[in-house]
Amino acid sequence: MLITSTRLYDVTPSARDAWTAVLKAAYLQAGLQVEFVAHGWPTPVGELWERPGLCGAFMCGWPFAQALSEGKSFQAVASVVPAWPEYGGLARYRSEFLVRDDAPWTTLEDAFGSRYGWMVKDSQSGWNAPRGVLANHAAGRRSGLFSESKGPYGNPRGLIRALQEGEIDLTAVDGWYLDLLRAHDPLVLQGLRTLAHTPWTPNPLLVCSPDVDRQTASALADALTAMHKDPDGAALLRRAHVEKFVPPDVDAYQVTLRVAEQALSAGYPEIR
């Protein structure tokens, strides 16, 4: 049985419906029968990626690169080019360091000494990317950057809630997730602002698990990457705030491994 989940970017019910409509149209075009499965916190998202028959599910780029380096070859199906101008027509994303509107800080350095909140330790946007930025600031310091480092909060919603309720003072959240929230439910981010960004890296991609037939993965890739050329498909993409799907640049995800290696080399294995 083939299965999928849009868990990573189910930011609201309307966003989930938009992603589901896009994938259902692609599966129909590719002649595939795929079951959508419910999957969410507190079940670790890594459990989803271990399931057999995974077909066209979002996977974070850092775990994808790690799996490839360990010889587990997830099949890269398609990458998303988000529809906002700042993405530059590229399949990329970055994390945003968020604070409350009333925070007195204007730079990331100003926030050092406050309480940091993190999502999970196997996330590019919620751990690896911000750790890479913070490692550069931690070099040469005997103590950590923060008075407290709290987690895991499990998902972006958990971080947003903790920040708004004053449990933490600073966090980093997937900017693509935040852009989808701004489009679908902007009031959720009320009282928060962006203090800084991490560098751009390739965004989470749609994958098939290693056990899925290669022809199946190829048929789905063809359907997705052609969708923007069809008027009905293009309309579905607009609902999901997607410009188009493109073939993934698998080698580009190696940058996530380099970010992790540099943080470890700098003596900053944990956000602290």
TILUM-750760 format. One record per residue: residue number from 0; x, y, z of N, C-alpha, C in turn. Coordinates in pm, whole numbers. Layout:
! TILUM-750760
   nr    n_px    n_py    n_pz   ca_px   ca_py   ca_pz    c_px    c_py    c_pz
  NUM       X       Y       Z       X       Y       Z       X       Y       Z
...
//
This chain:
! TILUM-750760
   nr    n_px    n_py    n_pz   ca_px   ca_py   ca_pz    c_px    c_py    c_pz
    0      84    -119       0       0       0       0      88     125       0
    1      53     222     -82     124     349     -87      55     448       6
    2     136     524      81      81     621     176     152     755     162
    3      90     859     215     153     991     219      98    1070     337
    4     165    1181     365     120    1274     468     177    1411     433
    5      97    1514     457     145    1651     437     176    1717     571
    6     213    1637     669     230    1683     807     317    1809     819
    7     429    1816     751     522    1926     774     460    2062     748
    8     366    2071     654     312    2202     617     160    2209     629
    9     104    2126     718     -38    2137     754     -55    2250     855
   10     -27    2371     814     -24    2482     909    -163    2520     958
   11    -265    2496     878    -405    2520     912    -488    2418     834
   12    -615    2401     869    -700    2312     788    -707    2353     641
   13    -710    2483     613    -717    2526     474    -588    2494     400
   14    -475    2505     467    -348    2469     405    -342    2319     379
   15    -388    2240     474    -392    2094     456    -479    2058     337
   16    -594    2122     326    -684    2093     214    -618    2128      80
   17    -543    2238      79    -477    2280     -45    -370    2180     -86
   18    -286    2137      11    -182    2038     -21    -245    1905     -65
   19    -351    1866       3    -417    1740     -31    -471    1744    -174
   20    -531    1857    -212    -585    1869    -347    -474    1862    -452
   21    -361    1925    -424    -248    1921    -517    -199    1777    -535
   22    -178    1708    -425    -124    1572    -434    -225    1476    -496
   23    -353    1490    -462    -453    1401    -522    -456    1417    -674
   24    -445    1541    -722    -443    1564    -867    -320    1500    -930
   25    -205    1508    -862     -83    1448    -915     -92    1296    -915
   26    -146    1239    -808    -162    1093    -804    -256    1046    -915
   27    -363    1120    -938    -457    1083   -1044    -387    1087   -1179
   28    -310    1193   -1203    -239    1206   -1330    -137    1093   -1348
   29     -75    1052   -1237      27     947   -1244     -32     807   -1240
   30    -163     796   -1221    -228     666   -1216    -199     588   -1088
   31    -187     660    -976    -150     597    -849    -265     606    -749
   32    -275     505    -665    -368     506    -553    -286     518    -424
   33    -301     630    -357    -220     660    -239    -314     702    -125
   34    -292     644      -8    -375     676     108    -309     785     191
   35    -387     887     228    -338     992     317    -353     942     461
   36    -245     949     538    -247     901     675    -230    1020     771
   37    -300    1012     883    -286    1116     986    -155    1093    1060
   38     -83    1202    1082      45    1191    1152      77    1325    1213
   39     101    1329    1343     128    1457    1408     193    1440    1543
   40     239    1550    1598     299    1553    1730     197    1503    1835
   41     238    1420    1933     375    1395    1977     447    1280    1909
   42     387    1216    1808     462    1114    1735     574    1180    1657
   43     700    1140    1674     810    1202    1599     789    1187    1450
   44     821    1293    1374     802    1286    1230     893    1181    1167
   45    1005    1152    1232    1094    1048    1180    1028     913    1170
   46     925     889    1252     852     763    1244     779     751    1111
   47     730     864    1060     664     864     930     761     823     820
   48     882     879     824     980     854     720    1031     710     719
   49    1008     638     829    1050     498     836     943     403     782
   50     824     453     753     716     366     709     737     318     565
   51     707     193     537     715     145     398     604     205     314
   52     628     215     184     526     261      91     506     411      88
   53     596     486     148     582     632     150     597     686       9
   54     498     765     -34     495     806    -175     452     953    -186
   55     549    1043    -201     518    1184    -218     492    1256     -87
   56     567    1222      17     553    1289     146     668    1388     165
   57     643    1496     239     747    1593     269     851    1531     363
   58     978    1558     334    1087    1515     421    1183    1631     438
   59    1225    1656     560    1320    1763     590    1454    1733     522
   60    1519    1837     472    1641    1818     393    1759    1762     469
   61    1772    1797     598    1885    1745     675    1873    1595     700
   62    1760    1544     749    1745    1399     759    1757    1327     624
   63    1711    1394     517    1725    1335     383    1873    1317     350
   64    1953    1420     374    2097    1412     344    2165    1310     435
   65    2125    1306     562    2182    1209     655    2153    1067     610
   66    2029    1043     567    1991     909     522    2074     868     400
   67    2094     960     308    2175     928     190    2318     895     229
   68    2373     971     325    2511     947     367    2526     813     438
   69    2415     762     493    2417     633     563    2374     518     473
   70    2353     546     344    2322     442     247    2176     409     233
   71    2088     488     295    1944     465     280    1892     565     177
   72    1863     519      60    1836     607     -53    1687     637     -69
   73    1640     738       3    1506     789     -28    1508     845    -170
   74    1398     826    -242    1390     873    -380    1337    1015    -382
   75    1418    1106    -433    1380    1247    -442    1281    1264    -556
   76    1161    1312    -526    1054    1322    -625    1042    1463    -681
   77    1025    1561    -593    1005    1698    -640    1032    1795    -525
   78    1077    1914    -561    1094    2023    -465     996    2134    -497
   79     956    2207    -395     859    2315    -410     930    2449    -428
   80     886    2525    -527     924    2666    -538     809    2747    -479
   81     824    2801    -358     716    2880    -299     686    3003    -383
   82     563    3052    -373     514    3154    -466     546    3298    -425
   83     617    3318    -312     647    3454    -268     775    3505    -333
   84     783    3634    -363     898    3688    -438    1032    3665    -371
   85    1037    3669    -239    1167    3659    -172    1235    3523    -192
   86    1160    3423    -238    1222    3295    -266    1297    3294    -398
   87    1280    3396    -476    1358    3414    -598    1337    3306    -702
   88    1221    3243    -702    1196    3137    -800    1276    3011    -774
   89    1323    2993    -651    1408    2879    -616    1341    2793    -509
   90    1378    2666    -508    1327    2571    -409    1413    2583    -283
   91    1391    2687    -207    1474    2713     -90    1388    2767      25
   92    1447    2771     142    1381    2831     258    1488    2869     359
   93    1446    2931     467    1536    2968     576    1454    2974     704
   94    1521    2986     815    1452    2999     942    1451    3145     985
   95    1348    3182    1059    1337    3316    1114    1351    3310    1266
   96    1439    3391    1321    1449    3406    1465    1337    3502    1508
   97    1248    3452    1592    1130    3528    1635    1144    3575    1779
   98    1092    3693    1805    1080    3747    1940     942    3811    1953
   99     906    3849    2075     782    3923    2093     800    4069    2048
  100     693    4130    2009     698    4268    1962     759    4362    2065
  101     736    4333    2192     784    4424    2296     927    4398    2339
  102     994    4302    2276    1135    4277    2309    1219    4399    2271
  103    1318    4436    2351    1395    4557    2325    1506    4540    2222
  104    1519    4422    2163    1636    4391    2082    1616    4429    1935
  105    1726    4470    1871    1725    4500    1728    1816    4406    1649
  106    1904    4334    1717    1991    4236    1651    1986    4105    1727
  107    2029    3999    1663    2032    3867    1728    2122    3871    1851
  108    2236    3939    1838    2331    3946    1949    2267    4010    2073
  109    2176    4103    2051    2108    4169    2165    2033    4068    2251
  110    1987    3959    2191    1903    3862    2261    1982    3759    2340
  111    2114    3759    2327    2193    3664    2403    2178    3691    2553
  112    2169    3585    2630    2141    3596    2772    1994    3573    2806
  113    1909    3566    2703    1766    3541    2724    1739    3391    2723
  114    1612    3354    2721    1571    3213    2721    1537    3170    2579
  115    1606    3067    2532    1585    3017    2395    1497    2893    2398
  116    1410    2879    2298    1326    2760    2284    1352    2693    2151
  117    1364    2560    2151    1390    2487    2027    1285    2378    2004
  118    1275    2336    1879    1167    2247    1839    1203    2101    1863
  119    1283    2042    1775    1333    1906    1789    1475    1904    1733
  120    1553    1804    1769    1694    1802    1732    1723    1735    1598
  121    1620    1692    1526    1644    1633    1394    1585    1720    1283
  122    1567    1849    1311    1507    1941    1215    1611    2039    1162
  123    1613    2058    1032    1700    2159     974    1659    2300    1017
  124    1531    2332    1001    1484    2468    1030    1475    2496    1179
  125    1443    2393    1259    1419    2413    1400    1538    2385    1490
  126    1649    2335    1431    1768    2305    1511    1898    2330    1436
  127    1917    2260    1325    2048    2263    1258    2083    2402    1203
  128    1988    2465    1133    2016    2596    1075    2041    2703    1181
  129    1953    2717    1283    1983    2816    1387    2108    2783    1466
  130    2133    2655    1493    2256    2619    1564    2379    2663    1484
  131    2372    2649    1350    2484    2691    1268    2512    2840    1280
  132    2407    2921    1284    2425    3065    1301    2478    3096    1440
  133    2420    3033    1541    2458    3062    1679    2600    3014    1709
  134    2644    2907    1643    2780    2856    1664    2884    2962    1632
  135    2857    3043    1530    2952    3149    1494    2966    3251    1606
  136    2859    3275    1680    2862    3371    1790    2919    3310    1918
  137    2909    3177    1929    2952    3111    2052    3103    3088    2056
  138    3169    3098    1941    3313    3071    1935    3389    3162    2032
  139    3474    3100    2112    3556    3176    2206    3489    3208    2337
  140    3361    3177    2352    3291    3204    2478    3305    3084    2572
  141    3329    3110    2698    3338    3002    2796    3199    2952    2837
  142    3104    3040    2836    2968    3001    2873    2880    3002    2749
  143    2757    2954    2764    2665    2952    2652    2611    3090    2619
  144    2531    3095    2514    2474    3221    2468    2349    3259    2546
  145    2284    3160    2608    2151    3184    2666    2148    3145    2813
  146    2060    3211    2887    2042    3178    3028    1971    3044    3043
  147    1893    3006    2942    1821    2880    2943    1791    2838    2801
  148    1801    2707    2773    1765    2652    2643    1661    2543    2667
  149    1539    2565    2617    1425    2480    2651    1371    2408    2527
  150    1339    2282    2543    1281    2204    2435    1277    2056    2475
  151    1218    1970    2392    1160    2003    2262    1016    2052    2273
  152     983    2147    2188     845    2195    2178     768    2123    2066
  153     840    2042    1987     774    1948    1898     737    1994    1761
  154     686    2117    1750     644    2168    1619     642    2321    1626
  155     631    2388    1511     633    2534    1513     523    2595    1598
  156     406    2534    1600     296    2588    1681     334    2591    1829
  157     404    2486    1874     447    2482    2012     544    2594    2045
  158     634    2623    1954     729    2733    1974     658    2868    1976
  159     565    2887    1884     492    3014    1877     413    3037    2005
  160     348    2932    2053     270    2945    2177     362    2979    2294
  161     475    2908    2305     567    2931    2416     622    3073    2414
  162     648    3124    2295     700    3261    2284     593    3363    2322
  163     472    3343    2273     364    3437    2305     329    3437    2453
  164     339    3320    2517     301    3308    2658     415    3339    2753
  165     532    3375    2701     642    3417    2784     725    3306    2845
  166     710    3182    2797     794    3072    2845     937    3087    2795
  167     951    3143    2676    1081    3164    2613    1083    3305    2556
  168    1202    3351    2520    1217    3488    2468    1261    3492    2322
  169    1315    3383    2271    1370    3377    2135    1356    3235    2084
  170    1326    3221    1957    1321    3090    1894    1348    3105    1745
  171    1362    2993    1676    1378    2993    1531    1275    2899    1470
  172    1204    2947    1368    1096    2872    1306    1114    2874    1154
  173    1080    2765    1091    1078    2751     945    1007    2869     881
  174    1080    2948     799    1021    3067     738     912    3035     637
  175     923    2922     569     819    2882     474     691    2850     549
  176     704    2780     661     588    2753     747     525    2885     791
  177     608    2980     831     556    3109     876     486    3184     762
  178     541    3177     642     476    3243     529     339    3182     501
  179     329    3050     515     199    2986     497     102    3029     607
  180     151    3042     730      65    3092     837      20    3234     809
  181     110    3318     760      74    3457     729     -33    3463     621
  182     -33    3364     532    -132    3361     425    -265    3302     472
  183    -259    3199     556    -380    3126     594    -441    3172     726
  184    -358    3216     820    -409    3252     953    -314    3349    1021
  185    -303    3471     971    -202    3565    1022    -219    3602    1169
  186    -339    3591    1224    -360    3628    1363    -283    3537    1459
  187    -247    3417    1413    -171    3325    1497     -36    3386    1537
  188      17    3474    1454     149    3533    1480     139    3671    1544
  189      22    3705    1591       3    3837    1651      97    3854    1771
  190     161    3970    1778     250    4000    1890     392    3952    1872
  191     425    3897    1755     559    3846    1729     621    3918    1610
  192     754    3923    1608     825    3982    1494     953    3904    1469
  193    1007    3923    1348    1130    3856    1307    1250    3942    1342
  194    1347    3882    1412    1466    3954    1454    1583    3931    1358
  195    1592    3811    1302    1703    3776    1212    1665    3651    1133
  196    1748    3617    1034    1725    3500     950    1851    3413     948
  197    1832    3285     922    1943    3197     889    1968    3206     738
  198    2082    3156     688    2103    3152     543    2002    3061     475
  199    1980    3086     346    1893    3000     265    1957    2862     248
  200    1874    2758     251    1916    2622     216    1803    2556     137
  201    1829    2444      69    1722    2375      -4    1609    2336      91
  202    1485    2353      45    1373    2330     135    1334    2182     141
  203    1250    2143     237    1201    2006     242    1144    1963     107
  204    1166    1839      73    1127    1789     -58    1028    1674     -44
  205     961    1643    -152     873    1528    -156     955    1405    -195
  206     937    1298    -119    1017    1177    -140     927    1054    -149
  207     986     948    -204     931     814    -192    1032     730    -114
  208     983     638     -35    1072     553      43    1146     456     -51
  209    1256     400      -3    1337     314     -91    1264     194    -147
  210    1161     146     -78    1091      26    -124     990      53    -235
  211     961     180    -264     864     212    -368     928     194    -505
  212     852     135    -595     901     111    -732     949     241    -797
  213    1061     235    -865    1120     356    -926    1029     415   -1033
  214     958     332   -1105     866     383   -1207     752     461   -1143
  215     709     417   -1025     605     489    -952     655     627    -912
  216     775     633    -857     834     762    -817     852     853    -937
  217     894     797   -1048     916     876   -1169     785     931   -1225
  218     680     849   -1223     550     893   -1274     496    1008   -1188
  219     515     999   -1057     470    1107    -969     552    1233    -992
  220     682    1218   -1009     768    1334   -1035     725    1405   -1163
  221     695    1328   -1267     652    1388   -1393     521    1464   -1376
  222     429    1406   -1301     299    1471   -1281     315    1602   -1204
  223     397    1601   -1101     414    1721   -1018     486    1833   -1093
  224     593    1799   -1162     673    1903   -1227     605    1961   -1351
  225     500    1894   -1400     424    1948   -1514     298    2022   -1471
  226     266    2018   -1343     137    2069   -1296     118    2217   -1326
  227     222    2298   -1316     207    2442   -1336     176    2478   -1480
  228     195    2384   -1573     169    2409   -1715      23    2387   -1752
  229     -52    2327   -1662    -193    2297   -1686    -279    2398   -1610
  230    -380    2460   -1672    -459    2563   -1603    -523    2513   -1473
  231    -578    2393   -1474    -640    2341   -1352    -534    2313   -1246
  232    -422    2257   -1288    -314    2231   -1195    -256    2359   -1138
  233    -241    2460   -1223    -188    2588   -1177    -279    2652   -1074
  234    -408    2635   -1090    -503    2690    -992    -488    2620    -857
  235    -467    2489    -859    -444    2417    -734    -315    2463    -667
  236    -211    2486    -746     -85    2533    -691    -100    2670    -625
  237    -178    2757    -687    -198    2891    -630    -263    2881    -492
  238    -357    2790    -476    -421    2771    -345    -319    2730    -240
  239    -217    2655    -281    -114    2608    -189       4    2704    -179
  240      -5    2818    -250     102    2918    -252     232    2858    -306
  241     217    2782    -414     329    2718    -482     339    2775    -624
  242     459    2817    -662     481    2861    -799     488    2741    -893
  243     565    2640    -852     578    2517    -931     659    2416    -853
  244     656    2294    -899     746    2189    -851     860    2174    -951
  245     979    2145    -898    1097    2125    -984    1168    1997    -942
  246    1249    1939   -1033    1329    1823    -993    1428    1862    -884
  247    1440    1784    -778    1531    1821    -669    1678    1812    -710
  248    1756    1904    -658    1902    1900    -669    1953    1825    -547
  249    1969    1695    -561    2002    1611    -446    2134    1653    -381
  250    2233    1685    -463    2365    1721    -409    2358    1849    -325
  251    2263    1936    -353    2255    2063    -281    2226    2042    -133
  252    2164    1930     -98    2130    1905      42    2252    1872     127
  253    2367    1851      64    2489    1828     141    2525    1948     227
  254    2476    2066     191    2505    2185     271    2456    2169     414
  255    2349    2094     435    2297    2076     570    2394    1995     655
  256    2463    1899     593    2564    1821     665    2684    1909     700
  257    2720    1997     610    2834    2087     638    2801    2183     752
  258    2677    2231     755    2637    2319     866    2651    2246     999
  259    2607    2121    1004    2618    2042    1127    2764    2018    1164
  260    2845    1985    1066    2988    1959    1092    3058    2083    1145
  261    3025    2198    1090    3089    2323    1133    3050    2358    1276
  262    2924    2333    1313    2882    2359    1450    2955    2269    1548
  263    2970    2143    1512    3042    2049    1598    3189    2087    1608
  264    3248    2126    1496    3389    2167    1497    3411    2291    1582
  265    3309    2377    1589    3319    2497    1669    3293    2472    1816
  266    3271    2345    1852    3243    2311    1991    3105    2354    2037
  267    3008    2351    1944    2872    2394    1976    2773    2286    1933
  268    2776    2170    1999    2685    2061    1960    2540    2086    2000
  269    2519    2167    2103    2385    2196    2152    2360    2346    2147
  270    2235    2385    2130    2199    2528    2142    2192    2558    2291
  271    2283    2645    2335    2294    2672    2480    2339    2817    2501
//
